């Protein structure tokens, strides 16, 4: 038990400090550096034998059997528009967990882990067009490091369901309607707020959450990172009580400029925002999330992406 608690303490040391650790890697045939959050990485190993299977997606190089688990291996270079990797055996695979699933990413070489401040991680440059796979950029040793929108890549390979089941839709809509009737019956009672702020640096994730919210009759107010979300909330609070404008905040954790942990901590420290309901909604999963949620003061944590679970969490928090 002591060792588990020590691990929790070590992993939560960065929480609220707006820091992250990136594993740097390169793709075959290029000197460009890329980065992936260490929290998502299970292990890195020399690419094993890959088995081809019928009707595999063109971005999937094959399937590997690793530690009793069958894992799809994605050719990351090809997935972002580059050439197909022809010599997989000389490369490495990064085993990572995203959105409740484990997959391998085929890369050319793995370098080292660097510790960075999220304020040094910036949104992609403007003018790159909609068809790009960057979610953020940073600089290490005077060289640009690109952080890929893995959720976008995975969604292209295996799109996930974003609609809420009919039963949950009816339950949530019924709760909102009942609350509206109560407000009409009781003079001065607040009307239900139908707006939810969504902070996420992935354009795919923002669309997924927006669709889920729309299906239960709620409107998403979108922010591309934690800093933008915080500034928007402060502007709103200057115009009136934030609880009368935004029902709750659904925030990713990994975001440039300000991460979700720091965003939550800053909201809890702000007298105008401290009572806001917050759900951390992220592809980061594992056994340490509840400790992290408790440390920063979020109301709930949900691993991406299950629209029914998200809708249920929204329903429960907007009841309070």
Number of C-alpha atoms within 10 A of each C-alpha: 6 7 8 11 12 11 12 17 15 11 15 18 12 17 20 19 15 21 22 19 17 21 19 21 22 18 22 23 11 10 11 13 19 22 23 21 17 17 16 19 18 13 11 14 12 16 21 16 12 16 12 12 11 6 6 13 13 13 20 20 25 21 20 19 13 10 7 6 9 12 18 20 23 25 26 26 21 18 19 18 12 14 13 16 19 11 10 21 15 13 19 21 25 25 21 20 18 20 16 13 11 17 20 28 19 26 24 22 18 21 12 9 15 14 13 16 17 20 15 16 23 19 18 19 11 6 6 10 7 7 8 13 21 20 25 21 19 22 14 13 6 7 10 13 21 23 24 21 20 20 20 20 18 18 13 14 16 10 11 14 12 19 20 22 14 11 9 18 21 14 14 22 16 13 16 22 13 13 19 17 13 15 15 13 10 10 8 8 12 14 15 22 18 19 18 21 22 28 31 29 26 23 15 18 24 20 16 19 25 21 19 24 25 15 21 24 15 20 19 23 16 20 19 20 26 27 20 17 23 19 12 15 19 16 12 18 17 10 9 11 12 20 18 15 18 22 21 22 24 25 30 30 23 25 27 28 19 26 29 31 28 21 26 28 18 16 23 19 12 11 9 18 20 15 14 19 23 25 24 23 26 21 21 23 20 12 9 16 19 15 15 21 20 12 15 20 17 23 15 18 22 20 19 23 20 19 22 18 15 21 22 16 16 24 19 11 16 19 12 6
